[in-house]
Amino acid sequence: MTDSIPLQPVRRQKRHDSKHRSGCCPWSRCCGMGDFRPRTVWLGHPEKREQRYPKNVINNQKYNFFTFLPGVLFNQFKYFFNLYFLLLACSQFVEELRLGALYTYWVPLGLVLFITIMREAIEEIRCYLRDKEVNSQVYSKLSTRGTVKVKSSGIQVGDLIIVEKNQRVPADMIFLRTSERNGSCFLRTDQLDGETDWKLRLPVACTQRLPTAADLLQIRSYVYAEEPNIDIHNFIGTFTREDGDPPVNESLSIENTLWASTVVASGTVVGVVIYTGKELRSVMNTSNPRHKVGLFDLEVNCLTKILFGALVVVSLVMVALQHFAGRWYLQIFRFLLLFSHIVPISLRVNLDMGKMVFSWMIKKDSKIPGTVVRASTIPEQLGRISYLLTDKTGTLTQNEMVFRRLHLGTVAYGMDSMDEVQSHVFSAYTQPTHDLPASRAPAATKVRKTISSRVHEAVKAIALVHNVTPVYESNGVTDQAEAEQHYEDTCRVYQASSPDEVSLVQWTESVGLTLVGRDQSSMQLRTPTGQILNFTILQIFPFTYESKRMGIIVRDESTGEITFYMKGADVVMAGIVQYNDWLEEECGNMAREGLRVLVVSKKSLSEEQYQDFEARYVQAKLSVHDRSLKVATVIESLEMEMELLCLTGVEDQLQTDVRPTLEILRNAGIRVWMLTGDKLETATCTAKNAHLITRSQDIHIFRQVTTRGEAHLELNAFRRKHDCALVISGDSLEVCLKYYEYEFMELACQCPAVVCCRCTPTQKAQIVRLLQERTGKLTCAVGDGGNDVSMIQEADCGVGVEGKEGKQASLAADFSVTQFKHLGRLLMVHGRNSYKRSAALSQFVIHRSLCISTMQAVFSSVFYFASVPLYQGFLIIGYSTIYTMFPVFSLVLDKDVKSEVAMLYPELYKDLLKGRPLSFKTFLIWVLISIYQGKLFFITLTCVSSTLTDVHFITTVSFLWKVTAITLVSCLPLYILKYLRRRFSPPSYSKLTS
């Protein structure tokens, strides 16, 4: 097989293991924090800890007080450019090598270092203040003195912390108590794992039964927790109460945890802290901030090495022409110092100040308000992005679900026809069909009643098959107890593990059937007439990633009927419902519109059928071996020949102008990858809706693989497809990267779009790192949540979106925007201008210095190759650094096309991806121009000097004529060549500016 992938040894780079980057200092092992170990945590008694634990502080700084100055200096002098000038300045302490005053070399170098240190200090201070704000958040702690206030940074392992609704969890805790009547709470975890679904959490049963929260301090109990690790989806531990009779032991799992960076969505909870600081799950999934150096700076550093090589060659040639006479080795060093302007120190000054101007322009752009530049050293990176990796929830979407369509097969209802659905539901409860004999009803009435019946059954099913719980809160007029008793609409909010389900229940409320009450065993619906319908919940089969469906068995208390309702993805429901000829086609149509499609069905059960099912179901749950398989088999026996009721279409609303922004990025040659922690179906729908995947593109959904052989076969199947988008889950991605890292990345980089779902924060950063290693291209990561921080910090350019989910991503990013649509202007206008202007500025500064060095070389040649300076060193440095700075620095305001044109024609951005504005070709052209003009400048200087010192000079007019003629000779040929080049090889934007 020609297209098969050979089974080769694994070729992968060394990974960053979280256990090897605890984030502590090198002396952490001496402090007792080097090794991660299991722990026993006593409730409310942090003094009983067995080992030292890190402080509960959030730290996004690159340096601390002691490492700031050494760290900044090291990051400056580890590159050749700055190291060269340091050695040059130090050489002036040697008397034989000194060419001028010390300040002529140390002042420019000090100016460069001062600007750099001040810029880094300002950024570190800002980061410190942001971290201080988070660490200073106040929480309530249970203690022997009652409830006391404590800052987030003062929380210790063993503390009992109270977290209110909509408050961030400050540390990793075990859930002990809740104020909710149903004995559970919901968490919003999108800042941790990127999933939009709310997570249901259960308290420890023993502590939930205590009369008050203060009783937690009166019992003798402890939690045994596993060692800190990177896994945010699993936890192993036990809870033990020693003073019970008998002692109580309960196992703890992920359902009993409250991880840091999550938000309590319901009620008030009490938890015991088990991990803090650098041992938090969220911190361990975040890479340490690194000092980013732009590709442009590395290229300039490479050019300075070439210039230094030319400097050495010129010095050796000068000494060789003297036949190495005398102390020739000292002459070599003197010539190195004499021609040191070949590598201009003013280049660093101009570039650093240029970066500050570019950053100021970005912040002051009125068309992208609220944009913040947090890393002012890499604005040129924005002009050369090849891969953009974006989060989904809160970045591309608003995370607000809206019900868009109800499809019954023969009729569909959109947003403009929901009043018809409302009238059908109303008529179903106000005009009972049994009041009118069928024989007396006219034909039209029969059809109308049939449609009303079908609509009513569909709405009723949607109102019942979910995990939504209505919660009543006081609104200042009605207290909570009264609101719950009378089902006050103004006090009711819905809580669920998924915003999809909330949108469905809110829609049924809008058409007349309202969910007003629910507990673990019953559910209450209110009809349009105000009647309360009571249903007993017999069984619930929750949604799982494997089953892709959920079901519920309820008994109608008024009729005694038992009904099994189910909803799920069309791929699994197609084989469960009765045969029909419209399901597949309509699902495809709704999916192409970017809607999340759910298939709703039902099945009526007799009492005997249900009793038989319950007996088998209970028996399967008691099984010790293969329990999950046996339970699934029993449930599947019920999932046959179900009646298809309807299709529902829910839309996750996109952020403003997401589609045109992605279109701009695509036309600019930037490949967009979407990395999300959400479900596969949700991610695919959003990618289609946002036009990340175009309608004409095929989609290859990488099936679930767990072994090397399965990955091998699936990669071969993927390789046979061309120009198709890839959708892959995090588990399959992990297997592919483990065995076929090189082959997978080679295939994925050829795709026009890639969607990675169910990704952990570590996997997101790993994908960014692999793209950098395998392609050598620049990457940009965009996100809005805490789970995106690792990806943002790993990318060459990180952009944070300030959303309603918090500012954790934006604070850790290099650039911060308020909306995703601002990314287009940030890259197309500011990124493009910053790169082109810096390229022109750097080459012109080099050109200016080479002109001076050429004049010096000719001057030395006139004096028999002696190491005599043309002017004193301070004059040369002052001239090149200060006097000629402003004319040259005006290049930072240069503009080849208007910003509107750059946005209208993003193809202009594509030209920058090859790095043509600053290349070896353009560098060589500027060198030749410098040598040519430098010689003529020396002739001009000689003529001026001789004219001014000659008492018999002809006239002032003759002098000016001579200078003008030489200037024309030096510049006119260059203008002619420039005109011919534009005439026969015009730039890409020439037609746009004509």
N, C-alpha and C positions, 0 to 999 in steps of 0.2 A: 504493500500500500504506500503510494507516494506521499500521501499527506498525513501519514501517521507520525506520532511523536516518539522518538526513541526513548527508551527508559534509560536515562543517564543519571550519574551521581548528582546529588543535590548540590546546586551552586547558589549559595545565598550568603549574603553579607552578615557580619556579626550584628546581632540584635541588641537593642537596649532592653535589658531585663529590668523590670520594676524592682525586683528584689536586690538588684545591684545598684540601684539609684534611689536610695531612701531619702535622698535630699539632705542628709545630715552632713556636717562637716567631717573632715578626715579623722577628727578625734572623737567621733560619735561612739565608737566602740568602747573607748575609755569611759564614756559617760553612761554606759549601760544602755545605749539606744542603737547599737550596731546590728544586733541580731533580732529578727522578728520571732517572738515566741508566744505560745498560747498563754492565756492569763485567767486568773480567778479574780473577779470584781465583786466586792461586797457592796450591797445597796446602801448608798448614803454615807459610806465610810471610805473616802479616798485615802485616808492615812494608813489603811491596811494593805496598800498595794505592795506587790512582791518585787517590783522592779521600777525603774524610773521611766516615765513616759514623756514624750515631747509635749511642749506647750501647744495649746490650741490656737495657733496664730496662722493667718493666711499671709504668705509672703511671695509676691510676684517680682521682687527686686532682683536685679542681676548682681548687686554688690551689697556689702554691709559697710559699717563705718570704718573697719580696719582694712578691708580689701578694696575699697573704692579707688584710692589713688594708685596702688600697685596694679590693680586690674585694668584701669584705664590706660596707664602707661604701657603695660604689657600689650594690650590690644592695639596700641598705636605703633609700638616699635617692633612688633613681630612681622611687620611688613617692610619690605626693602626700602620703600620710598622714604619713610620717616627715619628708619635706622641709618640710612645714608647721610641725612642731614645732621643727625646726632653725632656720628663719627666725624663729619666735616667740622662741626663746631668744636668738638673736643680736640681736634688736631691743632687748633689755634693756640692751645696752651703750650705747644712746643715752639720755642723761639725760632728755630731754623725754618719752620714751616709757616710762620705767621705772615700774612699779607696785609693785615689791617687791624683795626681795633677789634676787641672781642665782641663788642656789642653789635658789630655789623653782621655777625653770624648768629649770635644767641638771641637777639631781639626778634628776628623773623621766626626762628624756631619756637621761641617762647610764646609768640603771638598765636601760632598754630596750636600749640598745646593748650594755651589758655582758652581759646575758643572751644576746643574739643572738650576740655575738662568742665567748662561752664555748661555746655550743652548737655553732657552726660549727667552733671549734677542736677540740673533743672528737671530732667526726665526722671531721675531717681527720686527726687523730692516729691514730684507729682505722684509717682507710683507709691511712695511711702504714705502719702496723705490718703490715697484711695484705699490702700490696705488698712490703714488706721481706722477709716470709716467703717469698714466691714468688721474689723476686730473689736470695735467699740460698741457694737449692737448689744443692747441690754436684754437679758433673759431672767426669768424667775427660777430660783433654786430652792428646793425643799431642804431645810436643815433643822437641827434641834431647836433653833431659835425661831422657827416658823419659816415663812416664805421671805427670802431675801433676794435682792437684785444683784446680778453678776454680769460682768462683760463677757463677750464671747471668748476673748483671750484669756479670761480667768477660769474658764471651765476646765475641770480635771476629770480623769478617769475615776468613776465611782460616784460622781455627782448625780443627783436626781433633778433633772431639768424639766420645766414646764414650757411647752411650746404652744402658742395660740394659733388659731386659724389664720391662714395666709402669712404665716411667719416662717422664715427659713430655719431648717434644722441646723444647729450650729456644730454638731459633732455626730459621729456614728454612735447610735444608741439602740438599746433593746426596748421595745414598746411594752410598757407596764400597765398603763391605765388610759382610759378615754372618757370624755364626758358624754359621748354619744349613747343614746338609748340602745342602739343595736349592737353595742360592744365592739365596734370596729371604726376605722377611719380610712380616708383616702389620701394618697400622696400624689403630688405632681412631680414627676421625675424627669421632665424634659431637659432640665439643666444638667442632669447626670448622665442619662443614657440616650437622650434625643427622642424618646417615645412619647407620643401625644396621649396615650392611654393613661388614665389615672390608675394607680396601684392600690389594691385593697390590702390593708395591714390589720393584723389581729393582735391584741395584747396577750400577755401571759395570763392564762385562765386563773391561776392562783391569785395573782395580784389584782386582777379586775374584780374579783369577788369581795375585796376588802371594802369596808364601809366608806372610808375616806382616803384621800391621797396621803394624808399625814401618817396613816397607819403603816406606810411603807418603811418608815423609820423605826417602827416598833417591832418588826419581825426580824428574825435572824436568817438572812438568805443571801445567796450569791449567784452570780452568773459565770459559767465557764465558757470562754470564747476562744475560737481558733486563732491562730496567728494572723496578723494583718496580711492581706493579699490583694491582688488586683481584680479579683472576680466580683463584679457588682450584682451578679444574678444568683449567687449561692452563698449560704452561710451555714455553719455547723456549730452548735453550742447546746448547752443545757442550763436549766434554771433549777436551783435546789433551795428548798426551805427547810432548815434544820430544826426549827422549834415546833414544827407540826407534829401531830400524832395520828398516823405515822408521818415521817418526813416525806415531803412532796418533791418529786423529780419530774420535770417536764422537758421534752426535747424542744429545741429552738431551731427555726429554719428562716429562710428569707422573708417569710410572711410576718415574722415577729421583729423585723429590723426597721429602723429609721435612719437611712444614710444621710450624711451631711450633703448640703447643696440641694436637697429636695425641699418641697414646700408642703406644709400641712393644709389640705384642702377642706377638711371638715372637722369641726369640734376642737377641743383642747386635749392635748395628749401629755402624758408624763413618761419619761424614759430614763434609763440609767446609761451613763456614758461608758462605752467600752474602748473606743479608739479616739485619739485626738491628733491634731497637728499633721505631721508628715506621715502618720499611719492611717489617715482617712482614706476610704476607697476613692473618693473624688480626687484627692491630691496624688495618690499613687497612679491614677490614670492620666495625670498631667505631667508632661515633661518639664524639666527645669528650663527657665528662660535662658536663651543663649544670645551672645553678641553677634548680630547679623552684619555681614559685610557684603555690600552690593557687588554684582558681577561687573558693573562699570568700574568700581574702585579696583577690583582685581585686574581688569584690563589695563587701567592706567598704571598700576604697579608693574605690570609686565612691560609696558612701554618704557618706564623709567629704568628697568634693567637693561633694555636695549640701548637707551641713551647712556647709561653708565658704561656699557661695553664700548660705545663709540668714544666716550671720554677717555677711557684707558688707552684705546688705539691711538687717538690723537696725541696723547701725552707721550706714548712710546715713540711715535713718529718724530715728534719734536726733539726728543733726546737723541734719537738715532741720527737725525740730521746734524747734531752736534758731535757725532761720532763717539757718544758716551764718554765725553771728556770730563775729567775732574770727578767730583762727588755726584755722579750721574743719578744715583738712587735718590738723592735729595731733590735733584732737579725733576725727577718723575713725580714726586709728591707735590712739588711746587706747581708743576703744570696741572696736576690733578686738581689742585685748589684754584689755579688760575682759570681753568675751563670748567669749574664746578657749576657754572650757570647753565651748562648744557642740560642739567637736571634742575629745573627751576623750583625753588622753594615757594615762589609765589603761586605755583600751580595748586598746592594744597590750600593756601589761603583763599584763592579765588573759588575753588570748588566748594570748600566748606561754607563760605558766605553765600555761594550760589544755592546750595542746598537749603540754607535758611530762608532765602528769598522764595524758592519753590514751595517750601512748606507754608510760608506766609500766604502765598497766592492761593494755595489749596484751602486754607482756613477761611480766607476772605471771599471765596467764590460764592456769590449770592444764589447761584443756581444749584448748589449742593449745600444748603444751610446745615449747620450742626456738625460738619465734618471736622474731625480732630486728627492732627498728625502727632503721633506719640513716638515715632522713630524718624527723626529728621535727617538721618544719615543715608536713607535708601529711597529717595523719591524717584530716582532713575529706574529702579526696579519695575515701577508701574508701567514703563514704556516697552517692556520686553517679555510680557507674560505669555507663555505658550499653553499652560494647563491651568484651568480654574476649577478648584474643588469646593463645592458649596454644600452646606447643610440644607435640609428641607424645611423642617418645622420652625416657623418664626423668621426664616430667612427668605425662602421662596414663597411660603404661604403665611397666612395670618393666623392659622390654627383656629379658624372659625368655620364650623360646618353649617351649611345651609341646605335644607331639603329642596330639591329641584324638580323631581319627577316621580309620578306614580303610574306604573304601566300594568294594565290588566290583560294584555294580549290583544283584545279587540279595540280597546280604547286607552288613551294615555292622557294624563292630566299634568300640565305644567304649572308654572307659577301664576300664569294669567287665568287659569281655570280652576283654582282651588275652591272658589265659591260654589262650584258645582259639587265637589266632593263634600263640602260642608252641608249643602242642601240634602244630599243623599243620606248622610249620617243622621241628620235631623229627622228626615222622613222615616228612617228605619226605627226610630224610637217613638215617633208620634203617630204613625199610621201602621199598626200591626197588620200583617198580611192575612192573619187568620180571621180578622173581622169581616173580610170580604171573600166570599166563596170564589174559587178559581173559575167556576163555570160562568159566573156573572161578570167577571172582570173583562173589559174589552182587551183586544189584542195589544193595542198600544200601551195600556196599563201594565200588561204582563211583561212586555219588554222593559218598560221603565222600572218595574219592581225587580226584575232580574238584575239589571245594572245596579240598582240601589242595594240589593242584597249582596252583590259581589263587592261593591265598594265598602259596605259596612263590614263584611267579613275581613277584608284586607286591612282596614283601619284598626279593627279590633285585634287582629293578630299582631300588628306592629305595636299596639299599645301594651301587649302582654309579653312578647318574647324579647326580653332585655334584662339587664342587671341594674337598672336605674332605681334610685331611691329618692323620693321627695323629702326634703327637709324644710322645716318651718323655722323662721327666725323673726325676732321682734323687729318692728320697723319704727319704733318710737310712739306709735299709736296703739298697736295691738301687741300684747306680750306673746312669748313663744307658746305657752300652754294653751292660751285661747286661740291662737292662730292654728295650732295643730288640731284642736278640737273641732273647729268650724271650717277647716280646709281653706283658709284665707289665701286667695290667689296672689295678693300683693306680697305675702310673706314667704311664698314657696320658692325654693330653688332646687334644682335637680343635681344629684351627685351620681357619677358613674365612672367606670374604668375607661370609658372611651367617649370622646366628644361626638362620634358618629351616633351613638345610642341616645345621647342627650338631644341631638338635633331631631331624631326620629320621634321621640316622646314629645318634644316641644311642638312638632308638626301635628301630631294627633290631638294635642290640646288646642291648636289653632283651628282644627276642623270640628271640634266639639266633644271629643272623647279624652278626658283628662285623667292622668294618673295622680291621685290625691293621697294615697297611703300605701305603705309597703313595709313589711318586716320579713323575717326569715321564713315564715310559713304562710303568709297571706298577702293579697294585693287588692286594692280598691280603685275602681274607675268611676268617674262621674260622667253621666250622659248629658247631652244638651238640655234635657228637661230638668236636670238637677238630681236625678235618681242615682243612688250609689250602688254599683255592682260589686259584689264580693266574690273573690276567687281564692281558692286554697291552692297553695303551691305544693305540689306533690313531689316533683323532682326537677332539678336544674342540671343541665349539662353545659358547662361553660365553654366559651370559645378558646381554642388552642391553636397554636401555629401549625400543628400537624393536621388537625381535623378541619380547620377553616370553616367551622360552623358552630352554632350554639342552639340549644333546644330547651324547652320547658314544658312540663306536664302540669296542667291546672284543672281544677274542678270548679264549675260554675255552681255557686251555692244556691242559686234560685232554681235551677233545673236539674242539678246533679250530674250534668254531662261532663265527661272527662275528655279533654282534647290535648293532643300533642302538637305543639307549634315548633317550627324550626325555621331558622334563617341562616344563610351562609353564602359563600362565593359560588358563582355559577359553575366553576369547573368541577365542584364536588356535588352541587345540588342537581346538576343535570342528570346524574345517574340515580337520584333518589326520588325525584318527582315522577308522576305519571307522564306517559308519552305526550308530547306536544310538538307543534311545528313552528313555534315562534320564539322560543326561549333563547336559543343560540343567536339568532339574528338580532333580536332587540338588545340583548346584552352587549353585542358587538357595537351596535349603534350608540348606545349610551356610554360605553367605555371610550369610544372615539371622541365623544364630547367632553371627556375628562371627568366623568362622574364615577363615584364609587358605587358599584352595583351590588345589591343584595337580593337574593331570591328568597321569598317568604312562602312557606307551605304549612299545611296542617293535616292532621289525621285524627279522626274520632275513634275513641277506644271505649269498649264496653268495660263494665266492672270486672268481669272475668279476665279479659285480656290484660288489664292493668295489674290485677293481683298476681297473675302468672309472671308478668314481666318483673314486678317488684321482688318476688321471691328469687328469681334468677339473678337479678341485679344485686341484691343483698348478699347472696351466696358468692358472687364473683368478687365483691369488695372485701369479703372475708378471706379470700384466697391468699396464701403466702407466696406461692410461686406464680410468676407471669400474671400478676394482678391486673396491670393496665391492659394487657392484651385480652384477658377474659372480660373485663368490664366493657371494652370497646366492642367486643363481639356481641355481647348482650344488647348494647344500645343499637348496633347496626341491625339487629333482628327487628327492631321497631321502625327503622328508617327505610321502609319499602313502600312503593306505590302511594306516596304522599300526594295530596291534592295541591297543585300549584295555585297560589292565590294572586301573587303580584310580584313586580320588580320595583325596587326603590332606588332612586338615584340621588346621592348626596354629594355636594361639591365642597371641597376644602378651598376656600377663597384665597386666591393668589394675592401677593403684595402688589401694590400699584406698579403698572408698567413692567412687570416681570418678563412678559413675552417679547416686547420690543427690545428690552435690554439683552436678553439671551440671543436674539436675532443679531444685534449689533456685535456681540462678542463672537458669534459664529462667523459672521462676515469678516471680522478682523483676524481670523485664523486662530482663534483661541478655542481649544477643546474643553468642554465643560463636563465634569464628572460630579454626580450627586452622591454624597455619602450621608446616609441617614440611619438612625437607630430604629426607624419605624418598620412596619410590616411590608412584605414584598408587594402585595396588591396595592396598598396605599401609596408606596413609593412609585410604582409603575403608573398609577392613575395620575399622580401629580406631575410626573415627567411628561406624560402625554398632554395634560392640561396646560402646562407651561410651555409646550412646544419645544422642550428639550429634546424630545424624540418626535421628529416630524411624522406626518401621516404617511408619507411615502416610504419611510424606513421600516425594515423588518426588525423584529425584536427577538433576540435569543435569550430565553430565560434559562439560566444555568441551573440544572436540576440539583437537588440535594445530594451531595457526595460525602462519604465518610472515610473511604479507603483510597489507597494509592491507585488501585486498579480502576475504580469508578471515576476518579479524577482524570485518569489517562484516557478513558473512553469518551468522557464528556468534552475534554479538550480537543480530541480528534473530531468530534461532531461539530464543535464550534469553529474549528479551523476551516471546515468545508464551506462556511458561509462567508459572504463578502458584503461589506458596507451595511452591517446591521448593528443595532444598538445592543449592548450587553446589560442584562439584569442578573445580579448574583447576590446571594445572601452571605452574611459574615461567616457562618460556619463552613460553607463550601469554599469561600475565599481562603480561610485559614488552612484548609487541606491542600488547596492548590499551591499556596505559597510555601507550604512545608515541603512538598515533593517536586513541584514544577514551577518554581518561582520565575526563572528566566523565560520559559515558554509562555506562561500565563501573561506576564507583563508585555511580552512581544506582541501577543495577539490583542490584548486589551488596548494597547497604545494605538492600534490601527483602527479602533472603533470610532465612529463619529460622536458617540455619547456612551457613557457608562453610568449605571446606577448600582450602587452597593447599598443593600438594606441590612437591617439588624447588625449594624457595625458598632463595635465598642469604641470608646475614645482612643484606646491604644491602637486599634486597627486603623482608624482614620489617620493617625500620625504615621503609622507604618506604610500606608499607601502613598502618602506624600513623600516619604523618604525613598521609597522604591522608584517613584517617578523621577526623582532627582538623580538617583544613581543610574538608572537604566537609560534615560533619555538625555541627561545633561541639560535639559531645558529648565527655564524658570517657572516656578509654580506659585499660585496665589490661592490661599484658603480663605473662605468666607463663612462665618457662622455667627450665631447670636447667643448660644448657650454655654454653660460651663463644660459640657461634654465636647465642645469644639475647641477648647483652649489648646490642647495638645497639638491638634492639626494646625491651628493658627500659628503657634510658636515654631512648629517644624518647617512650615512653608517658607519660601524665600521672601514672600510678602504676605503678611496676615492682615485681613480686614475684618473688623468686628462690626456687627449691626446692633445698634442700640434698640432693643425691642422691649415689649412689655414683660418679657421673661427675665429681665435683669440686665446688668451691665458687665457680667463677669468676662464674657468674650471680648467685649469692646475695650475693657481695661487692659487686657493682656495682648491686644493686637497692635500692629504697627500703625494702622490707620483705622479710624472709626467713622462710620457713616450712619445716618439715621434710617435710610431706606436702601433696599437692594438696587433700585433703579439709578441711584447716584454712582454706582460702580462704573456705568458706561462712561460718564463724563470724567470720572477720576482716572480711568485708563486711557480713553481715546484722546482727551485734551491735555490733562495735567501730566499724565505719564509720558505721552508722546513729546510734549514740549520740554519736560525736564530732561529726558534722555538726549534729544537733539541739541538742546542748548548746552548741556554739559559737555557733549562731544565736541561741539564747535569751540566752546570756551577753553577746554583742555588743550586742543590742538593749536589754537591761536596763542595761548600762553607759551607752549613749547616753541612755536614758531618765533615768537618775540625773543625768547632766550637764546635760541639757536642763531638768530641774527646777531645778537650781542657777542656770542661765542665766536662766530665767524669773523667779526670785526677784530676780536682779540687775537685770533689765529693769524690774520693777515698782518696785524700790527707787530706781533712777535716775529713773524717771518721777515719783516722789514728790518728789524733790529737783530738779524742773524740768529733767529730762533731763541732769543733770550726770554727768560721767564719774567718779563717786565709787564706790569698791569697797564692796560689802556687808561683806566681811571682807577681811583682808589676803590677798594672792595665795597665800602659803604655807599659810594655813589652808584655803583652798579646795582647793588641790592636795593637801595632806596629808589633808584629809577625803575627797576623791574617790579618791585613790590608795591610801591606807593604811587609814584608819579604817573605811571602808565596803567595803573590798575583800573581807574574809572572808565576810560574809553573801551578797554577790553571787557570790563565787567558788564558793560551795556549789552553784551551778548545774551545775558540772562533774560532780557526783555525781547529778544528776537522772536519773530513769529512768521512762519512761512505761509500758513493758511489760517483763516479765521476759525474760531472754535466751532461755529455752526457748521462749517464745511467739514471739519474733522469728525463731527458727530454724524453728519449726513453721509459721508463716505468713509466708513470704518476700514475699508481696504487699505487706506493710507497707513494704518497701524501695522498691517502685515509686512510692510517693507522694513520695519524696525526689527523684526524677529531674527533677521539674518545678521544684525549688528553692523550694517554698512556705514552708518554715520561715524563710527570709530573702528577702523580696521587697519590692518598692516598696509593696505593699499593707500588709504587716505593719509596715513601717517608718513609714508614714504614721499607722497606728493608734497606735503607740507615741509618735509626736510629739504627737498630739492629747491623749493621756493625760498626757504630760509637761507640756504647757502648762496643762491643767486642774488637775493636782495641784500644780504649781509655784506657781500663784496662791494656792491654799488653804494651802500650806506657808508662804508669806510672811505670810498673815493669822495663822496659828498662831504664827509667830515673833514677829510684832508684839505679839500678845496676851501671849505669854510674857514678852517684854521689859517691856511696860508693867505687867504684874502684879508682876514681880519688883522693879521700880524704884519702884512706888507704895507708899508707906508705909501707905496706907489701903486695901490690897487686902482683900477681904471675908474669905475663908477659904481654906485650902489645898484644901478639898473643892470650892469653887467654881472654883478654878483648874484642878484636874484635870478637872472636869466640862466646862469650856470647851474644853480640849485634846481630850478624848475626843469631844465633839460635832463639832468641826471635822474630826477624823480620820475619823469615820464619814461625814461629808458627802463627804469626798474619796474614800473607798474603797468605800462601800456601792453607789453607782451602777455602779461597775466590776464588782463581784461579781455584781450583778443582770444586767448585760449578758453577762457570761461564762456565767452559768447559762442564760440564754435561748439563747445561741449553742450551747451543748452540748446543750440540749434539742431544738432544732429543726434543728441542723446538727452532729451529733456527729462527732468524728474517727473515722478508719477503725478504730482499735484499741479503741473504746469497748466494743464487745460482748465483746472478748477479756478486758478487765479487770473486767467486771461480775461 
